[in-house]
Amino acid sequence: MSTTSHATPTTTDVLVVGAGPTGLLLAGDLAAAGVAVTVVERRSAGLSNLTRAFAVHARTLEVLDARGLADELVATGQRLQRLRVVGRLEVRLDHLPTRFPFVLVTPQYEVERLLRRRAEVAGAIFRHDTTVSGLTQGTDRVAVEVVGPDGPATLRAAYVVGADGVRSTVRDLAGIDFPGRTVIRSVVLADVRLASPPEDVLTAALHDGVLGLLAPFGDGWHRFIGWAGERDLNDPVDLEEVRSLSRASFGTDHEMVELRYATRFAADERQAPTYRSGRVLLAGDAAHAHSPAGGLGMNTGLQDAANLAWRLAAVLRGAGESLLDAYQTERHPVGKQVLRVSGINLRLATRPGRVVAAARRALATVVEHVPVARRRAAGTVSALDVAYPRPRGAHRSVGRRVPDLPLEPGPDGTRLAEALRAGRFVLVRPPSGHGRGTEPALVPGEVDVADRVTVRRADDNPTTLLVRPDGYLAAVA
């Protein structure tokens, strides 16, 4: 059970601001590692976040698999092995080298539900109906002023993580810039009930400059996102406008019979130049914002959290502060790439003219018929191709994702993802009969990994691997 404001401590190891997917995964990882963590959230307990995200990509499912949540989440949604990006451009996912060769279509609140449960069970403390009003950094603590149901209070933490979205209060109070611009305005977002829903799991269309997207909640309602040009963000949205956008993009309104929620929003392209200012760090939309094209936002934030959590836990156990600087080194380029990819998709979809239309057709043809382009597109969208810079002198594979290797049966499971559920480094030794294998040497400056899980691989590969808690290769011998 979560604990609310008047019963919670005012001092903690890590204060996470924001209980969206990013903040929840981070809090769960930290609590599972024995770190005292408090989550501050402006929403009331039990109030679901506004669902904009529907796509859970392969790498994110692997991250959730390493926390024992993936299979349960997959059961809540529908699998899509081809992702329509823009126009005729489709990205095939069925050949991806993973347990999850698809994109899972499921509402964001299902992701939040599982992550929230895990964080609570692990011991994370939640303060709801609470907003941040001030922040002061000291030499070894951060003092955060909050206002909650019981009035003003001061919370103190060794580290603060802003996972509080595009309009991050933590980012502003820490003095971190968020340069960029608004790239598309007055996008219509609506929840509609359809008398004739489409057969496709995820329906996307572009026709004469009008965009439309339909995704199922799974309870008879669908989320519609549409755009047909600039409108005032304050203009109300009614059912007839949603029907009109659907007919213009899909050629049908799917017999929309009811509207329960509708709004307009603007999408920005922004990125913080640094994800860290002293003892304050940023993750998710607080660090990077972009258009919803490609469904990359929530996925990128969850992977930020997976990268940051083990670093914070290690530093709190005595590892060097440089480990937190490496969070910036690894995740900032990923955020920049996501902005670039989503920006290209958005511009291809919204800019008129024959040149852009020809570019859409050419790109679709290349991705469909050129194997290298097809693999690269799938690897980019799924994030399986994300690789981090390797230290000088390290093996060429260091910094790359380690596939879910089969392991000899043991207390830590029969797959690497199961062994990673301990939240520690995993030493993967050669199979039985190959001896102990050479111990991989960490490069100078890496974290001490004396506390680790040791397993044996079930394949015939004699290589010994040291795998980081986030599933990337730390060392190899």
N, C-alpha and C positions, 0 to 999 in steps of 0.2 A: 504494500500500500504506500502511496506517496504521502509525504508529510507537508503540511502547509505552514504558512508564515510564522505564527506565534510559537510554534513548537520546534522550529528549526534553529540550528546553530548559526552564529553570525561570523564564524571563522571556518574556513575550509581550505583545502589544497588548491582546488581549481573551481572557479566560478564560471559556468557556461551561461551565456545570455542568449536565449532563444531555444524553444523546444520544437523546432521543425525537425526534419529528418537529419540534418547535419548535426545539430546540437544533441539530439537523442542518441545517435550512434556514438558520438564522442563521449557523452556522459556514461553510456553503458560500458564502453571499453575501459574508461578510467576507473569506474566503480569495480568492474570485474578484476582490475589489476590491483585493487586494494587502495586506490586513491580516494580520499574524501572529496566528493564533488557535489556541488549544489547547482541546480538549474533555475534560472529566473525567467519567467515567462509572463508576458502582459495578458495573454488570454486566460480565461477561466479554465479550471480543471474540467476535462471532458468535452471542451469545445474544440471541434476538429478544425484544422487549418484549412483555408481556402484551397481546394484542390486545383492546381494548374498542371501538375505533373501527372502523366499517365504511363510514361515509358520507363521501364526498368531494364537497363541494358546488361549485356552478358558479364562485363567485369564487375558491375555492381552486384549482380547475383552471386558471383564468386566471393565478393567481400561478405555478403550476407551468409553464404554457405559456411564461411570460416567462423561464423558466429551461431551456426545452428538454426538459421532462420529462413534460408532460401526455399526449401521444399514447402514449408508452410505458406510462404508468400506466393509461390508459383500456383498453389491450389486456389488462390483467390482470384486469379486472372486468366487471361487467354494468351496463348503463344502466337507470335507473329514471326514467320521465318523470312518474310520480305518486308522491308520498310520503305514506303513511298516517301521520298524526300521532297521533291518538287517536280511538277510536270510529269513526264514519263520516267524520270530518274528513280529507279528502285535499287536498293542495296540488299543483296541476298546475304542472309545470315546463317543458312543451314549448314555451311561448310566450316563454321568457326571451330577452332580446336579447344573446345570447352564442354563441360556438362550442360551448358545453357546456350545452344546455338540458335538463339531467337531473342527477340525483344518481348518482354512480358508487359502486357497491357493491363494495368490494375491501378486503381486510384491511389493517390499519394497517402490518403488517410490509412490505407492498409499497411503501408510501409511504416508510418508513424506508430500505428497500434502495436506492431511487433517490437519495434525499437524501444518504445515507451515501456512495454512490459519487461523487456530484458533489463533496461536501466533500473527500474524499480526493484526487480528481484535482486539485482547486484548491489543495491544499497544507495543509489543516487537519490538525493533529496530535491524536491520540487517546491518552488515558491510561485504560486500562480497569482494572477491579478496584480502583478508587481512590475513596475517600470523603473528603469535606470535614469537617474537625474544628475549624477556627478561621478567623477572618477579621478583619483589622485594616486600616482605611483610613488612608492617609497623604495628604499634600497632592497628590501626583501619581501615586501607585501604591496598589494594594491588595495586601496580603500574605495569601495563602490557605494555611492549613495543611492538608495532605492526608496520608492514609495509603494507600499502595499496596503492590504486591508486594515492593518493595525497602525498605519501612518508611516512616517519616515523612519528609516533605519540605515545603519552603516554595516556593510558586509566586507569582510577582509579575506583576501585569498593570496596565495603565492603567485597564481597566474589567473588571468581572465581571458576567456575566449569569446569574441563577438561572433555569434552565429545568428544574428538578429536581422538578417535580410538586407535588401538593397538600401533601405533607409536606416542603416545601422547607427544606433545611438552610440554604441561602444566605439565604433570607428571614428565618429565625429569627436567624441570626448578625448580619444587618444591622439587626435591631431593628425590622422592619416588621411591623405587626399584620396579622392575617388574620381579621377578625371575621365571624361568621356562625353557622350551625348545621347539624346533620345533619337532612335532610328526609325521607329514606327509608332504612330499615335492611333488612338481610338480603335483599338482592336476590341471586337465584341466577344464577350465571354458569357455563355448562358447555359443553364441547366434546363433541358427540355425532355418531355415525354413524347415518344414517337409511336404512332399507330402502325407504321410500316418501317421498322428499323432496317438498316442495310445489312447485307449478309457478311460483309467484311468486318473483321474485328476492329480495325482502325481505318477510317475512311478519310482520305485527304484529296483535295482537288484544287486546281487552278484553272480558271476560265475567264478570259478577257480581263485580266487584272484583278479578279475577285478570288479571294482565298477562302477555303472552307475546310474544317476538320471536325470529325465526329468520333468520340470515344465513349465506350459504355462504362457506366458505373457498376453494372452487374445486377442492379435492382430494378431495372425497367427504365431508368433515367439515363440520358446521355449528356455528355459535356460537348457543347458546340463552341468552336472558336472560328470567327470569321472577320474578314477585313475587305473593304471595298474603297478605301481612300480615307482622307483625313476628315474627322468630325470633331466637334468640341467634346472633350472628355466628360463634361457635365451633362451632355444630352442624354435623356433617359433612353433606355432600350426596351422595346416592347416585342411581343410575340410576332407581330407582322414584319418587323425589321429582320428578325432572325430568320423567319420563313423566306423573306426576300433574298437574304444573303445565301441561304442554302440553295434556293432555286438557281441563283446566278452562278454558283460554283459547282454544285452537283447535278443541276438539271432537275432536281426534285426537292421538296421540303420534307419528304419522308412522313408526311401527314403529322406534322407537329401539332399536338393537341393541348399542351399545357406548358407553362413557363413558371418555374419556381424561383429562379434567381437569374439576374442579368446585370452586367456592368460593362464598363469600358476601361481599358488600361493601356498604358504606353510602355514600350519596351526600350530599355537603354542598353548601350554598349559601354561599359565602364570596367576599370580594373584598378585596384589599389596598387601603387608602385611598390609597396612593401606589405607583407602579411604580418609583420611583427614590429611593435614599438615597445622595447623594453620587456615588461612582463604582460603585455597585452598582445594577443594574436587574433587573427581573423580567419574565418573559414566559411565556405559556401557563398551565398549571394552577398554577404557582407564584404567579401574579397573580390568578387567578380560578378558582373551582371551582363546578360546578353539576351537576345531574342529567344523565344521558345522554339525556333526552328531546329529540328533534329532531336528535341527532347533531351538535351544534354545537361540542363541545369541541376536538377536534383542529384543526378548521377555523379556529376563532378563534385558537388558538395559532400556527398557521402564518402567519396574517395579522398577528399581533403581530410575529413575527420579520421579515416583509417590511418592516414599517413601521420597525422599530428598526435593521435592519442598515445601510441607507444613511445613517442619521443618525450612527451610530457611526463609519462609515468617513469621513464628511465631517468630523466633529469631530477625528478623529485626523489629518486632513489640514490642520487649522487653523481650521475653522468654529467659530462661537461655541457655548458650552455650552447656550445657550437652545434649540438644536436638539434636545437631549435632553429638555428640559422639554416640548417640543411632543409628544413620544411619549406622555407622560402625558395631555396635553390631548386628544389624538386617540383613544387606545386605551382609556382608562379608561371613557368613556361607552359604548363598544362592549361592553366586558365587562359593564357594568351592564345593558345591554339584553339581552345573551345570558342573564344570570341571570334576568331578568324573563320572557323568552319561554319558556325551558326550565322555569321554575317554574310558569308558567300551565299548560303542557302536562302537567306532572307532577300538579298538583293536580286538573286535569280528569279525569285517568286514575285517580287513586287515591282520591279522596274519595267516599264513598258518599252516597246520598240522591237524592231526586227533583229537587231544585233543580239539583244539579251535572249530573245526567243531562240535564235540560232545557237547561242551558247548552251542553252538548256538542252536542246536536241543533241548537240555534239557530245556534251558531257554524259548524257544518258546512254548514247551509243557506245562511248568508250568504256563506261563502267559495265555495260552489258556484255561486251564482246572481247575485252582485253583482260586476261586473267590477273595480271599484276594490278591493274587498276581496280578490279573487282575485289581482290583481297585487301588492297590498301583502304578502299572505302569502308569495307566491313570492319577492318581492324580499327579504323579511326572512330566510326560511330559507336562501336562496342566498347572502346577504350582498352581492348586487349593489347593494342600495340604501344600503349604508353610505356616508355622506358625512361629511367632517370639517369642523370649524368653519373658516370662512374669515376671514382677517384683515380688519380694518376697511379699507374702501376697495377691497377686491379685487372682481373680477368675481364675479357670483353663482354661476358654475359652478366656481370655484376650490374645491378640496377634494373634488370628486366624481370618481368612477371615470371614466376615459376608455375608451370602447369600443375594441375591437381594429380600428382604422381600416385600410383598405387603403392601401398605399403604392405609389408608383412604384417599379418594380424597381430595386434597387441593392445594394451590398455588405452592407447591414444588413437585407435581406429585403424582403418584400412586405406584411408586416403589422406593426402597432405592437408586438405581442407579441414578434416576432422582433427588432425594433430595441431593445427593452428588455433583451434578453439580454446586452447589454454592461454592464448594471448601472449605467448613468449616466442623467442627465437626457436626454430626447429632445426636440429642437426640431422640431416638425412644421410645415413651411412649406406655403403653398398650392401647388397643382399647377403644373407647368411652364406658362408663358404668363401667369401672374398676377403676375410680378415677384417680388421678394424677400419682400414682405409686411412689415407693421409688426412690429418686434421687441417681444415682450411684456415688460413691466417687472415685475420681482419687487417685492413690497412690502418695506419696510425690515425688516431682521432675518432675511431668508431667506438660505439658503446660496448661496455663489458657485457658479455653474454654468458657468464658462468651459470646463470639460472636459465636453463633451456630444456626443451623436450628433445630426447634422442630417439630416433626411429630408424628402421631399415627399409630401404626401398624393395619393392617386389619384382622389379624388372631386372634385366641383366646388366644394366649400366653400372660400371664400377666407380663412377664419380661420386664424391662426397660434396654435399651442398649445405650451406648455412643459409636458412631462409628467414627473412625478417618477419615480425609479427603481422605486417600488412601484405605478406605474400610475395615480396620482391627479393631477389637474390642479393645477399650480403657478402658472401665469399664462396669460393669453389676450390676444390683440390682434386 
